Structures are given as structure tokens and as C-alpha cells.
Amino acid sequence: MNEKLKELDGRLFSNVGANIKKVTKIVFWVETACSLIAAIIMLFIAMDWEDERLLIGTLSCLVAPVLFWLGSLAMYGFGELVDRVIKISEKN
């Protein structure tokens, strides 16, 4: 059992920078898809009522993906930084 945990630990943390970048991409697309679905639902609800949900839905369609992209840039950059630091430390 202990050997299996060591093997899992080795695979899980062996390529940290690439894992951070993969997770960042996945989280970005999931957040974007969810926000667009929620915004479309708000737009359909607002068509009947003509209230502030129309503005909120429109802004959500435009602003949320941009904000998610900016957050993803920071996390992806951190993953890239980890990759490069590992490469530098392997050279020395």
C-alpha cells in the first residue's frame, strides 16, 4: 500500500508547472461556459420582464469571460514560472 502511495505522489507532483497550466485551462473554459449559460438564461428571463436582468445578462456575456481570462493569465503565468524554475534548477 505504501508503494502505491509513493507512486501516486510521484506522478501527482512530478510535473507541477504543467499541471497548473492544464488545470488553469480547464477552469477557464468551465467558468466561461457556466457564465455564458447563466447570462443567456438571464437574457431570456429579462425578455419577458424588461428589467435590470437584461443589463446584467448582457454585461455578464461580455465582461465575465474577460475577467476569467485575466485571472487565468496570472495562474498560467505562475505555471510557466514553475516550469522554468525547474528547468533552471535541473541545469545546475
N, C-alpha and C positions, 0 to 999 in steps of 0.2 A: 504494500500500500504506500509506503514511504517513497519508493522509487517512482511510482506513478505521479505522486505529488511533485517530486523534483522535476520529472519530465514535463509536466504541465506548466510548472513555474518557469522552466527554461524556455518553453515555446511562447508563453504569455509575455514575458519581459525581454525576450531576445532582440526584438526589433521595435523598440518603443516609439521612435520617431515616425516610422511608417504606420504603426498602429494609431497614433494620434491623428495623423493625416487621414487615414481611412475613416475613422470614427467621425472626424470633423466633416468630411464629405457626406457621410450618411445622415448625420444630424442636420446638416444644412438642407438637404433635399426633403427630409421628413418635415422639418419646420416650415419650409416653403410650401409644400403640398398642403399641410394642415391649415396654414394661414390663408391660402388661396381658396380652399374649400369653405372655410368659415366666412371669408369675405363674400363669396358667391352666395352662400346661404343668406347672409345679411342683406345683400342686394335684392334677392328675390323677396324676402320679407318686406323690405322697405318699398318695393314697387307698389304694394297694396296700401301701405300706410302713409307713405311720403313723409317720413320724419327724419330725424338725425341719423338713423341707421343707414340711410343712403350715403351720407357723407362718410360715416365710419367704414362702411363696406368698401367704398371707393378708395379711401386712404389706406385701408388695410391691403388692398390689392397692389397698391403702388409702393407704399412705404415699408411694409413688413419684410418683403424679400430683400430689399436693400439693406435694412438693418441686420437681418440674418447673415447676409453676405459679408458685411463689415465685421461682425463677430467671428465669422468663420475664417476670415483672413488672419485675424490675430491668432486663433488656435492653429491654423495650418502653418503659419509662420513659426509658431513655437515648435511644432513637429519638425519642420525643416531645420530649425536651430539645433534641436536634439540630434537629428541625423548628422549634421555637420560637425558637431562637437564630438560625437562618437567616432567619426572618420578621422578627425584630428588626433584624438587620443589613441586610436589604433596605429597611426603612423609613428607615434613617439614611443 
